Amino acid sequence: MKEYSRQEVAKHNKPDDLWVIIDAQVYNLTDFADAHPGSALVLHKVAGTDATEQFFALHRHEILRKYSRLVIGKIASESPLLSIPPPGSFSKVPYAESLAILDKPSPFYTQSHLKWKAAVRHFCDTVLAPDAEQYSNLGKIPDKEVLLKIGSANLHACRLGPGDHLKGLTLLAGVKPEEFDYFHEAIAHEEFSRYGIYCYAEGLASGMMIGAPPVMKFGPAWMKQQVLPKLFSGEKMICLAITEPGHGSDVAGIQCEAVKTPCGKFFIVNGTKKWITNGTFSDYFTTAVRTGKGPTGISMLLIERGEGVTTESIKTSGTATAGTAYVTFENVKVPVENIIGKEGGGFAVIMANFNHERWAMVAGACAGARLVIEDCFKWASQRKVFGKPLIEQPVIRFKLGQMIAELEAVQSWYEIITYQMTKMSYKEQTQQLAGPIGLLKYRCTRMTNLVADNAVQIFGGRAITRTGMGRRIEEFQRVNKFGAILGGAEEVMVDLGVRQAMKVFPKDARL
Ligand code: HEM
């Protein structure tokens, strides 16, 4: 790279000959100035000077990478201070990584988990990151190629937990299928949520994480053999269709009906489903239908996209990248073999499935909150107000500390529950962890609420601006409420936790 002295750069100080120094690199901005989103005027004012401080006060560092074509050289015998970590590396910002990952002793994480985390992060940094922002901003669903690459790395299957479905698969970092546990899975959820682009992460087949387990755990053999391989490869997509316009957390109120034909070979399905993640681009719908009256009248049915199935994109607070759909089933003919579990046994399937979904949501939410905290720490350290960095203000340190304390508390509880999952069968998890996971999810979304609130106050106006330095904060605070509603509303979660506890409350306990 060509080297210049600072005196040499200083000569290029006019609008038609405009160089600046940013972090020891020399940029020729002459032709760029008129296209500069912050105006040409501000660049004219710093022409020929070192504008490092002004730059970092107003831009995210990624912009330098994006506009690296403007670099014409470097300042002789100076090195850049900013180190852009290579793909797959961990952040050195305090609390930006969970404590266990940073070489602190942990009762849960082994070398296998750490090498897995590094490999999944490398995959996400190199395959997902370039796609993420572009697709999310356009409101497009993730590139099919990306979904296929996730399939080639067997990551779709890994996000569905440990189990027989991993047998014979080659996993990243040489992790053996038999050593893969819920901590490996949790790490995969964390990494997939690390972009601060919620709806993009949702679009990465998160519908599969909730739509495929009923097939895996309760589906008939033919369904597992024919459908699962297509899902794991990324060739086909599946989603979970439970909620309806009139019934959200109140699963017992489901109205979408499936009536058997006189020959007994088919169901005819009629009804609508709302807020179905990935529904706009799914090939299969794991659908809760009413086959009779009362709680035993609910069944789960695998419905393939075809005649009578229509999906419309719902305009949510996020973007269309998540594929959130309004689904209509109109006289859809479904073979009776497509029942998942027993006819009339849908309620149990739904309840068992919710645990895994809620737990995975906590993993993703913790990773998202961590990213926000990292951005806040960086911003508070580099942003100067009233003559000193924001972090010099006790009120800012309090807000940051509050966010960290809340996050680490939730993270610890979620790790303990993850450990319990590694020691329990799926049935035991359903019986014993539904209540604690419900309460954990509630605690988690209260934490993200506080993180969003504090982060907005730390970032100020930039937290309500979709582009620029606070873009991750803006997104986080805009979609934060998704977690408090999806997979069961906060109030329902708390109630579930207490009702489950009441079931095992000792009859002979007295004050
Ligand atoms: C390599 C040099 C530079 C590049 C490639 C660049 C690029 C950009 C881009 C892409 C934005 C839009 C940011 C966004 O909304 O995401 C922006 C905004 C801005 N830039 Fe630059 N810029 C450069 C240097 C500078 C310098 C040296 C200054 C000040 C002296 C400056 C001042 C601003 C201002 C004031 C804004 C508007 C910020 C806001 O809306 O909060 N830029 N720049």
Boltz pocket constraint, residues with backbone or C-beta under 6 A from the ligand:
constraints:
  - pocket:
      binder: B
      contacts: [[A, 20], [A, 22], [A, 27], [A, 29], [A, 36], [A, 37], [A, 38], [A, 39], [A, 42], [A, 43], [A, 46], [A, 51], [A, 54], [A, 55], [A, 58], [A, 59], [A, 63], [A, 64], [A, 67], [A, 70], [A, 467], [A, 468], [A, 469]]
      max_distance: 6.0
